Amino acid sequence: MTHRGTVSGKLFVVVLLLLAIGGCATVQPVSSFGPAPRTENAQPLTQVPDEYAFYTPPADRSFYPIMPDGEVKNIILLIGDGMGLAQVASARIKAVGADGCLHLDRCPVTGFATTHSTSLVTDSAAGGTALATGSKTNNGRLSMLPDERPLQTILEVAQDKNMATGLVTVCTPNHATPAAFASHVLSRNMGPEITEQILKTRVDVIFGAGDVGTTTQPSAEAAQAKQIGYHLVANRDDMKALTADQTPALGLFQDSSGQNPPMLAAMTAKAIEILNKDQDGFFLMVEGSDIDWCCHGNDAPGSIQKTLLFDLAIKEALDFALKDKHTLVVVTADHETGGMAVNGGSLDGKEVGVAWT
């Protein structure tokens, strides 16, 4: 590719947006990437067997640097689905104590956002649409206005600039948030249509939950992807072996087959490694989707664990940006879920009290 895609702005800026206002409407997601439709009680990929021992806090508590004005070549957008202030605070307290520091705490710029859609309470479809396109829409709708006009997404803009693109999530890739970046439909429940549109968008790297089947009996989605040129990735070893010349790549990982699915941080690091081979730069969206799933069930320990796993993915993005010096990292959320509040505990994190509204 000869065209060089660039985005004007800071040479290296890390922005953390924590949501001041915003709940989440409950909508049953429907998947065609996995073996069966999911419900609100279903779970995405189980990323670690233990509760919190996997987490390593930053050794350096200083802010990442803001570099002088210049060219931004790459953009990494990390979305903690359902992650509000209390989700971050409870994770920090439990992992490193009230005075401790998470990796996302090292972001030098912090902002706040309201998250209502055309309704007072958003859902992930409208929230994802706002992040992907900059426009509000009706709940349930993906990158389409209330009058049904499609909206161009930042991923599509990146493709127009010949940039590589990626979507990484621990839910199915056609779930509301990732789907908002690569599909345009009236309802997040239109699973087959969303899957078809995402694949036809030809995102270079897609990692998420699902089932590719076997070589002799691929799943319907895997067969569809392979037919249009996708390289299929089914497990952690396949992902480690993936190279840039094997794109577009679709990685669908599941727990039930004993295939040892990769953690979100590992998927993020691999996606960055692959996409960074493109001389025109890249856009990557990473979603910590399981924070939302835990908070729908008022599961505080689960929310803490998933927020910390998301924080390790943030570390991968920040470490890459620090070395690359041409990468914009944005950490945000589409909304808060559960009306979570920290209402007690101890400063050392041995106890954390949480209430839900």
VOSETOR-478889 format. One line per 4 residues: number of its first residue (from 1); their letters; for each residue x negated, y, z negated of C-alpha. Coordinates in Angstrom, 2 decimals. Example, Ala and Ser with C-alpha at 12.3 -4.5 7.8 and 13.67 -1.06 7.14 Angstrom:
REM VOSETOR-478889
1> AS> -12.30:-4.50:-7.80 | -13.67:-1.06:-7.14
END
This chain:
REM VOSETOR-478889
1> MTHR> 0.00:0.00:0.00 | -1.33:3.39:0.98 | 1.13:5.66:-0.80 | 0.11:6.54:-4.32
5> GTVS> 3.07:6.88:-6.67 | 2.53:9.48:-9.37 | 4.56:11.17:-12.03 | 3.57:14.63:-13.19
9> GKLF> 3.17:15.16:-16.91 | 0.71:14.31:-19.67 | -2.34:12.23:-18.93 | -1.63:10.09:-21.96
13> VVVL> 1.39:10.80:-24.12 | 3.15:8.50:-26.53 | 6.68:9.49:-27.47 | 8.76:7.88:-30.19
17> LLLA> 12.48:8.60:-30.08 | 14.42:7.51:-33.15 | 18.17:7.71:-32.93 | 19.93:10.10:-35.28
21> IGGC> 23.50:9.14:-34.37 | 25.06:6.18:-32.67 | 26.82:2.93:-33.33 | 27.43:0.09:-30.95
25> ATVQ> 30.67:-1.27:-29.58 | 30.91:-5.07:-29.57 | 31.25:-6.50:-26.07 | 30.83:-10.19:-25.31
29> PVSS> 27.90:-10.60:-22.92 | 28.14:-13.18:-20.17 | 25.03:-14.80:-18.74 | 24.39:-16.63:-15.50
33> FGPA> 20.64:-16.95:-16.08 | 21.03:-19.41:-18.96 | 22.78:-22.78:-19.13 | 25.94:-21.34:-20.74
37> PRTE> 27.60:-18.00:-21.53 | 26.38:-16.38:-24.73 | 28.58:-15.06:-27.51 | 27.83:-12.52:-30.22
41> NAQP> 26.94:-15.45:-32.51 | 24.43:-16.90:-30.05 | 20.74:-16.15:-30.38 | 18.08:-15.11:-27.86
45> LTQV> 14.62:-16.63:-27.89 | 13.32:-17.68:-31.31 | 9.95:-15.99:-31.25 | 8.22:-17.26:-34.41
49> PDEY> 8.87:-20.06:-36.91 | 8.11:-18.09:-40.08 | 9.68:-14.93:-41.44 | 7.06:-12.16:-41.63
53> AFYT> 3.58:-13.74:-41.84 | 3.05:-13.27:-38.08 | 2.84:-9.50:-38.44 | -0.51:-7.69:-38.50
57> PPAD> -0.24:-3.96:-39.32 | -2.53:-1.39:-37.71 | -6.00:-1.07:-39.23 | -6.08:2.57:-38.15
61> RSFY> -3.26:4.81:-39.40 | -4.22:7.83:-37.29 | -2.05:9.05:-34.42 | -2.83:7.98:-30.91
65> PIMP> -4.30:10.92:-28.98 | -2.41:13.25:-26.69 | -4.66:13.86:-23.71 | -4.81:17.03:-21.58
69> DGEV> -2.35:17.61:-18.77 | -2.90:15.44:-15.75 | -1.58:12.60:-13.68 | 0.58:9.84:-15.16
73> KNII> 0.20:6.71:-13.07 | 2.09:4.16:-15.19 | 5.21:4.29:-17.39 | 6.05:1.76:-20.11
77> LLIG> 9.50:2.18:-21.66 | 10.12:0.08:-24.79 | 13.72:-0.14:-26.03 | 14.62:-1.51:-29.44
81> DGMG> 18.23:-2.52:-28.87 | 20.22:-1.55:-31.97 | 17.12:-0.10:-33.64 | 17.94:2.97:-35.72
85> LAQV> 16.09:4.73:-38.51 | 17.11:2.19:-41.15 | 15.99:-0.76:-39.04 | 12.55:0.81:-38.72
89> ASAR> 12.39:1.87:-42.37 | 13.38:-1.56:-43.71 | 10.80:-3.27:-41.48 | 8.10:-0.86:-42.60
93> IKAV> 8.92:-1.28:-46.30 | 8.98:-5.07:-46.10 | 5.83:-5.42:-43.97 | 3.51:-2.76:-45.38
97> GADG> 5.33:-1.00:-48.22 | 7.04:2.37:-48.25 | 3.75:4.23:-47.71 | 2.52:1.86:-45.02
101> CLHL> 2.26:2.31:-41.26 | 3.74:0.37:-38.36 | 2.23:0.53:-34.89 | 5.09:2.71:-33.69
105> DRCP> 4.37:5.13:-36.56 | 1.12:6.01:-34.78 | 3.01:7.67:-31.94 | 2.10:11.38:-32.11
109> VTGF> 5.40:12.80:-30.83 | 8.78:12.06:-32.41 | 12.23:13.12:-31.24 | 15.85:12.45:-32.08
113> ATTH> 18.79:11.70:-29.79 | 22.53:11.29:-30.01 | 23.77:8.15:-28.29 | 27.48:8.54:-27.53
117> STSL> 28.65:7.60:-24.06 | 31.91:8.89:-22.59 | 33.27:7.40:-25.83 | 32.07:8.36:-29.31
121> VTDS> 30.62:4.87:-29.87 | 28.47:3.49:-27.07 | 27.59:-0.03:-26.07 | 24.35:-1.33:-24.57
125> AAGG> 25.62:-1.03:-21.00 | 26.35:2.69:-21.24 | 23.28:3.19:-23.43 | 21.06:1.36:-20.98
129> TALA> 22.57:3.36:-18.12 | 21.74:6.63:-19.89 | 18.13:5.56:-20.34 | 17.80:4.17:-16.82
133> TGSK> 19.50:7.04:-14.97 | 19.84:10.06:-17.27 | 23.65:10.02:-16.96 | 26.43:9.06:-19.36
137> TNNG> 29.10:6.62:-18.28 | 31.91:4.44:-19.59 | 31.16:1.59:-21.97 | 30.59:-1.67:-20.15
141> RLSM> 29.50:-0.01:-16.93 | 26.00:-0.51:-15.54 | 24.39:2.39:-13.65 | 27.69:3.55:-12.21
145> LPDE> 29.55:6.75:-13.04 | 33.13:6.69:-14.34 | 34.27:7.46:-10.76 | 32.38:4.33:-9.61
149> RPLQ> 29.57:6.12:-7.81 | 26.26:4.22:-8.24 | 23.36:5.95:-9.98 | 19.74:5.59:-8.94
153> TILE> 17.63:4.14:-11.75 | 14.09:5.01:-12.76 | 13.03:1.52:-11.66 | 14.42:2.21:-8.19
157> VAQD> 12.66:5.58:-8.09 | 9.42:3.80:-8.98 | 9.96:1.33:-6.15 | 10.53:4.23:-3.74
161> KNMA> 7.05:5.43:-4.75 | 5.59:1.98:-4.00 | 4.97:1.37:-7.71 | 5.14:-2.14:-9.16
165> TGLV> 8.06:-2.80:-11.51 | 8.83:-5.11:-14.42 | 11.60:-6.08:-16.82 | 10.75:-7.94:-20.05
169> TVCT> 13.31:-9.01:-22.65 | 14.01:-11.84:-25.09 | 17.61:-11.98:-23.89 | 18.74:-13.05:-20.45
173> PNHA> 17.54:-10.64:-17.76 | 21.12:-9.91:-16.72 | 22.01:-8.76:-20.22 | 23.20:-5.15:-20.44
177> TPAA> 19.98:-3.25:-21.13 | 17.65:-4.80:-18.52 | 20.53:-5.06:-16.06 | 21.08:-1.29:-16.23
181> FASH> 17.71:-0.77:-14.53 | 18.32:-3.03:-11.52 | 22.07:-3.41:-10.92 | 25.18:-1.31:-10.31
185> VLSR> 28.45:-2.92:-11.45 | 31.75:-1.96:-13.07 | 31.33:-4.40:-15.97 | 28.44:-5.91:-17.87
189> NMGP> 30.44:-9.16:-17.85 | 29.94:-9.60:-14.08 | 27.07:-12.03:-14.68 | 26.70:-13.61:-11.21
193> EITE> 26.90:-10.25:-9.45 | 24.32:-8.74:-11.82 | 21.97:-11.68:-11.31 | 22.24:-11.40:-7.54
197> QILK> 21.57:-7.65:-7.58 | 18.58:-7.93:-9.92 | 16.97:-10.58:-7.73 | 17.65:-8.61:-4.53
201> TRVD> 16.02:-5.57:-6.14 | 12.84:-7.68:-6.12 | 11.45:-6.55:-9.43 | 7.83:-7.74:-9.43
205> VIFG> 7.87:-9.32:-12.91 | 10.97:-10.47:-14.79 | 10.58:-12.29:-18.12 | 13.49:-13.29:-20.34
209> AGDV> 15.61:-16.07:-21.80 | 17.13:-18.67:-19.51 | 16.57:-21.95:-17.74 | 14.68:-22.58:-14.50
213> GTTT> 15.51:-26.30:-14.56 | 13.02:-28.73:-13.05 | 11.10:-28.93:-9.79 | 13.57:-31.47:-8.40
217> QPSA> 16.64:-29.95:-10.06 | 16.22:-26.19:-10.47 | 18.99:-24.19:-12.09 | 21.29:-22.29:-9.74
221> EAAQ> 19.62:-19.00:-10.59 | 16.12:-20.44:-10.16 | 17.06:-21.89:-6.79 | 18.51:-18.53:-5.75
225> AKQI> 15.34:-16.73:-6.86 | 13.01:-19.22:-5.19 | 14.92:-18.96:-1.92 | 14.16:-15.24:-1.68
229> GYHL> 10.51:-15.63:-2.60 | 10.25:-15.59:-6.41 | 7.55:-17.59:-8.16 | 9.15:-19.44:-11.09
233> VANR> 7.68:-19.51:-14.60 | 9.14:-21.90:-17.18 | 6.90:-21.90:-20.24 | 4.02:-20.25:-22.07
237> DDMK> 1.32:-22.08:-20.10 | 2.92:-21.14:-16.78 | 3.00:-17.52:-17.88 | -0.65:-17.52:-18.94
241> ALTA> -1.64:-18.88:-15.54 | 0.42:-16.35:-13.58 | -1.55:-14.05:-11.29 | -0.70:-10.87:-9.41
245> DQTP> -0.63:-12.69:-6.06 | 2.25:-14.83:-7.37 | 4.71:-11.96:-7.54 | 7.59:-11.43:-7.52
249> ALGL> 7.74:-13.72:-10.54 | 10.75:-14.83:-12.58 | 9.98:-16.27:-16.01 | 12.93:-17.83:-17.84
253> FQDS> 12.10:-19.33:-21.22 | 14.20:-21.35:-23.63 | 13.85:-22.89:-27.08 | 15.91:-26.05:-26.72
257> SGQN> 13.61:-27.74:-24.22 | 10.61:-27.62:-26.55 | 8.73:-25.47:-24.07 | 7.29:-23.16:-26.74
261> PPML> 8.52:-19.82:-25.35 | 6.13:-16.86:-25.53 | 6.59:-14.01:-27.98 | 7.70:-10.60:-26.75
265> AAMT> 4.21:-9.16:-27.30 | 2.66:-11.87:-25.12 | 5.23:-11.31:-22.38 | 4.55:-7.57:-22.55
269> AKAI> 0.78:-8.03:-22.32 | 1.10:-10.40:-19.36 | 3.48:-8.10:-17.52 | 1.08:-5.18:-18.00
273> EILN> -1.84:-7.31:-16.78 | 0.02:-8.29:-13.60 | 1.59:-4.91:-12.83 | -1.65:-3.01:-13.43
277> KDQD> -3.14:-4.68:-10.36 | -1.00:-2.38:-8.20 | -3.04:0.64:-7.08 | 0.11:2.78:-6.90
281> GFFL> 0.92:2.36:-10.60 | 3.84:0.65:-12.31 | 7.05:1.04:-14.29 | 7.76:-1.51:-17.03
285> MVEG> 10.81:-1.77:-19.28 | 10.43:-3.91:-22.42 | 13.46:-4.67:-24.60 | 13.54:-5.94:-28.17
289> SDID> 17.08:-7.17:-27.66 | 17.34:-9.44:-30.69 | 17.32:-6.55:-33.20 | 20.83:-5.82:-31.99
293> WCCH> 21.92:-9.44:-32.23 | 20.82:-9.62:-35.86 | 22.50:-6.36:-36.78 | 25.80:-7.44:-35.20
297> GNDA> 25.70:-10.23:-37.77 | 24.55:-7.95:-40.63 | 21.41:-10.07:-40.87 | 18.86:-7.82:-42.61
301> PGSI> 15.98:-10.35:-42.78 | 16.48:-11.11:-39.10 | 16.58:-7.42:-38.20 | 13.32:-6.84:-40.07
305> QKTL> 11.63:-9.78:-38.36 | 12.76:-8.76:-34.88 | 11.78:-5.12:-35.43 | 8.29:-6.24:-36.42
309> LFDL> 8.06:-8.48:-33.36 | 9.09:-5.50:-31.24 | 6.42:-3.43:-33.00 | 3.76:-5.91:-31.86
313> AIKE> 4.95:-5.44:-28.27 | 4.62:-1.69:-28.82 | 1.02:-2.30:-29.93 | 0.25:-4.04:-26.63
317> ALDF> 1.57:-1.05:-24.69 | -0.22:1.52:-26.85 | -3.55:-0.31:-26.74 | -3.36:-0.53:-22.96
321> ALKD> -2.46:3.15:-22.63 | -5.33:4.19:-24.88 | -7.82:2.40:-22.63 | -6.15:3.30:-19.34
325> KHTL> -5.60:7.03:-20.06 | -3.07:7.35:-17.22 | -0.09:5.68:-18.91 | 2.99:7.22:-20.51
329> VVVT> 4.49:5.08:-23.29 | 8.01:5.85:-24.49 | 9.46:3.99:-27.48 | 13.17:4.44:-28.06
333> ADHE> 16.50:2.73:-28.74 | 19.79:2.67:-26.89 | 21.81:2.96:-30.10 | 21.88:1.81:-33.71
337> TGGM> 23.87:-1.29:-34.64 | 25.69:-2.09:-37.85 | 25.53:1.22:-39.67 | 22.50:-0.07:-41.60
341> AVNG> 21.21:1.85:-44.62 | 18.34:1.16:-47.01 | 19.92:1.58:-50.43 | 17.40:0.03:-52.80
345> GSLD> 14.26:-2.02:-53.25 | 10.69:-1.44:-54.36 | 7.91:0.75:-52.98 | 5.63:-2.25:-52.45
349> GKEV> 8.20:-3.94:-50.22 | 8.72:-7.00:-52.39 | 12.39:-6.05:-52.45 | 14.44:-4.23:-49.82
353> GVAW> 18.10:-3.41:-50.41 | 20.26:-2.95:-47.32 | 23.92:-2.00:-46.87 | 26.09:-2.10:-43.75
357> T> 29.06:0.04:-42.79
END
